[in-house]
């Protein structure tokens, strides 16, 4: 009888522990918001307008960033500034990730020992400081030498001390409150995006000859982030694409659109009006993420887009137009998929 009683108690305790763990996991997941913190909102909006954020990192902004994810941000920044990185390090035993190998090939990141990179390890603040300082240097902007002046300097690793001083002096990274740096603390996605943007601004002082999207709007994108006309940045022209997830030609040309946006993103803003936004957001996310498309995707039926929708709604999807600073169409309306022809379409408009 005693054995049976003990066994029952053990089973109950185990069940309670499982429920507690599940509740904790659910609570933890719920604290990772799909929207940026207030302090990061403007930085993320601007980084989005510059196409500095890989699509798969453009949500869950308070989540701790991994070492390989930070490499993806760094590669995006570097290649927009300097062109495609052709130099790559040999694969690590635990990672052949292309972004990791590109950053390692430039000497911006290193492994953790025994030819391992620990790609899924969460980045610490002192590791971020070192990578950011090296990234700035690789982009031709050597940061000024300075000793860090944090109250927890003694907790900073020797190998990171000089670079922590550099990023503090350059106002790329600051403390966490109480004049502490918290070197072993984890670095989040939104913190990473904000500091990557600061490196961009140091490397590329603003000399825009563009204009803000000529139609005002305020809505949510596929990830429920608030986007406005300012989110698209200042560009010379804007590419407006009307599509639907149920449209086979639309889906098939998505990879080509991803390449077009990457090539012309510095001069052209890209926004996509999704016809079935209200019923197919999850499908649209899957399609765009697998295709590498970094457009701002919004609901074609939203009240702020009715004028635009009238311009592109030819009765067919996809339909595409380019608009200028007056909100007028440049060139002809493109009805149907156009593939690589979009590039020539954009070039003709920019030259004209």
N, C-alpha and C positions, 0 to 999 in steps of 0.2 A: 504493500500500500504506500509506504514511504517513497519507494522508487517511482511509482506512478505519479505521486504528488509532485516530486522534484522534476520529473520529466515535463509535467504540465506547466509548472512554473517556468522552466527553461524555455518552453515553446512560446509562452506568453511574452517573456522578456525579449526573445528573438524577434517576435512579431512587432513589438513596440519599437525596437531598434530600427527595424526595416522601415516602419512608418515614419519615424523621426528623420531618418536619412532621406527618405523620399520627399518629406515636407521641406527639409533644408535645401535639397537640390532645387525643388520648385521655387522656393523663396529666392535662392541665389539667382536662378534664371530670370525671375521676375524683376530683379533689381538692375538687370542689364537693359537699359532703355534703347528703343529704336531711334530715339531722337537725341541730338547732342545736348550736353550740359549748356546752360546759358552762356558761360564764359567762352565756350568753344564754337557756338553757333555761327558767328561771323567768319571765323577762320575756316570752318568746314564748308560754308557756302562759297567762299572765295576759292578754296582749293578745288571744289567741284567745278567752278566756272573755268578753272585752268586745266581741268582734266588731270589733276594730280593724284586722284584717289582711285585705285583699282576697284572695280565694281564689287568684288567680293569682300572688300573691307569697308564698304560704305553703309554700314549699319552696326548695331550693337556697339556704339561708340565708347561705352564705359568698360568694355571687355578688355582684359589684359592682352596686349599684342604679343605674338610669338616672334621668335628670332627670324624665321623665314618670312613672316608677314611684313616685318619692318624692312627686310631686304626688298620686298616687292614695292613698297613706297619709295625707297631710295633709288631703285632702278627706274621707276616711272619719272622721278624728278631728274635724274641724271640724263636719261635719254631724251627728255623734252628739251633739255638745255644743250646737250652735246651731241646728240645723235645715238644711234643704236650701238650698244656695247658689244664688240666682237671678241674681246679678250675674256676667256673663261678659265677658271681653275679646274683641276681634275675633280671628279666627284668625291664627296666624303663617303665614308662607309655607311652613313645613315641618311644621306641626302644627295640626290642628284637634281634638286630643284634649280631651275634655270636662273632664277633671280639670285639665289644664294651663290651659285657658281660665278655669275657676273660680278657681284660685289666682291667675292673673294679674289677673283682675277684681277681686280683693280687694287687689291690690298686694303679695302675699306672694312671688310669683316674677316675674322679668323675663326678657326675651330675652337673646340673646348678641350682638345687633347685626344690622343689615340686616333687621329684622323676622323674624328667625329665633329659634327656641327651642332647637334641638338636642335634641329629645326623647329620642333614643337615646344621647346622650352620657352617660358615666358621671359621676355626681355626685362632686364633691370634698368634702373635709371642711370647708373654709371656706365653700363654697356651702351645705352642710347647716346650718352654724352660722347663717348669715344667714336662711335660710328658717325655721328653728326659732324664732329670736328674733322674727321678724315674725309667725309663726303664733301664738306665745304672746300677743303684743301684740293681734292680731286677736281673740283669745278673751277679751280683757279682763284679761290678766295680764302687765303690762309688767315685763320682767325688770330687776333692779337694774343700774345702770351700774357697770362695773368694767373696769380695764385687764387684758388677759390677762397671765399670768406664766409663759410658756413659754420654754424656752431658745432656741427657733427663732422667736421673735416677729418677727424681721427678715424671715422668709419669708412672713409673713401679708400678704395684699394690703391696701392702705389701706382699700378699700371694705368689708372684712370685719372689720377690727381690733376695732371697738367691739362687734360682735355676738359675736365669739369670746370677748371678755371677759365678756359677759353670760351666755353659755351655760356658761362655766367657773364663774363665780361662783354660778350657780343649780344647779350640779351636773347639768346636762342632758348636757353633753359633757365628757369629760376628755381627757387626753393618750394617747399611744400607747406610753409607756414612756420612761424617761430624761427625764421632764418635757418631752417634745416634743409639739407639736400636729400636725405633719405636714400643713399646710394644703392642699397640692396632692395629698395621698394620696387614694385612692379610698375611698368609703364603701360598706359592704356592706348587704345586706338586713337581716341580724340587728342590726347597729348602728343602722340606721334605725328598725326596729321598737322597739328598746329605748328610743331617745330620744323617739319618738312617744309611747310609754307614759309616759315621764316628764312630757311636756307634759300628757297626760291627767290624771295624778295631781296636778299643780299646779292644773289647771283644775277638776278634779272630786274634791275630797277625799272619801274613802270614807265613805259614810253608809248602807251597805247594810243593809236589813232582811231580807235573804234568808237562804238556807241552802244548804249544799253538797248536791250530788246524793246522795240517800239510799242508793244502792247503790254499794259500792266496786268499782272495776275498774281494771285496768292492761292496756292493749293498744296496738295501733297503729292510726292512722287511714289513710285512703287514700294518704297521702304517706309512710307509714312513720314518722310522728312518734309518740313515746310520749305517750299521753293517759291521764289518770286522772279520777276524779270531780271533783278540784279544778280540772281544766282547764276545766270548764264554768262556773266562777265561782259566786258566791253569788246565787241567784235566788229569786223568790217561788214559782215553779212550774217544772216541767220538761215539755217537749213531747217525747214519744217517738214516733218515726215508723218503722214497719216497711215496707220497700219492696224492690223488685227491679228490676234494669235491664231484664229481659224483660217487665215489666208496662207496657203502653202508657199506661193512666191515670196510673200513678206518674210516668212521664217527662213526660207532658203537663202535669201540675200543678206541676212543679218550679219554673218561673218565679214562680208565685203563692206557693209556699212561701218562695222567696227574699225576696219582698216582706214576707211575714209575719214572718220572722226579723229582718229589718232594722227593722221597725216596733216589735216587742215585745221585741227582744233585751236591752234594759236591765233588764227585769223577768222575762223567761222564758228559761230555758236550752233549747237545742235539740240533740237527739241523734238520729241516724238509725241504725237497725239494718238493715244491708244483707243480704238473704237470700243473694245469690250473690256475696258478697265474695271468696271464694277463687278464683273463675273470671272475674270481670268487673270487677276494680279499674280497669283502663284505661278501660273503657266508662263506669263510674260517674264517674270524674274528668272525662271529656269532657262527660257530661250535666250534672253539677253546675257545672262552670266556665262552660259556655255559658248556664246558667240563673241564674248569680249566687247560688247557694245556699251559705251559709257554715256549714252544720251541721257538727258533729263526726260523721263517718261511720265506723262500726265494723262488725266482723263479727258478724252476728246469732248465729252459731254459737259464738262464744267462750264459754268456761266461765263467765266472770263475768256473762254476760247471760242465763243460763238462766231466772232468776226473771222478769226483764222480758219475755223472749221468751214465756214462758207467759202473761203478761198481755195481750200484743198479738197472739199468733198465733191468730187467729180462724179460720184456714183461708183467709183472703183477704189479698191485698196490693192497695193499701196498707191498713194499719190503724194508727190513731193514738190515743194516750191522753195525758192530763195527769196528773202525779203530784205529790203534796205532800211536805212534810217527813217524813212518816211512811212514805213510799213507797207510799201508797195512791192509787188512782185517783180523780180529781176529775171529776165529771160522767160522761157516758156514753162508752163506747168508740165511736170513729168507724170504721166499716168501709166501705172504698171511698174514692175520691177525693172531696174536699170543696171544693176551690178556695178562693174568697174566704170561704167559710163558716168557715174556720179562725179568722179574725179574731174573729168573733162568739163562737165557741167559747172562745177564750182570754179575751176580755173578760168573758164571763159567769163564768168561773172566777175571774178576778182580783177581780171585784166581790163574788162570793159568799164 
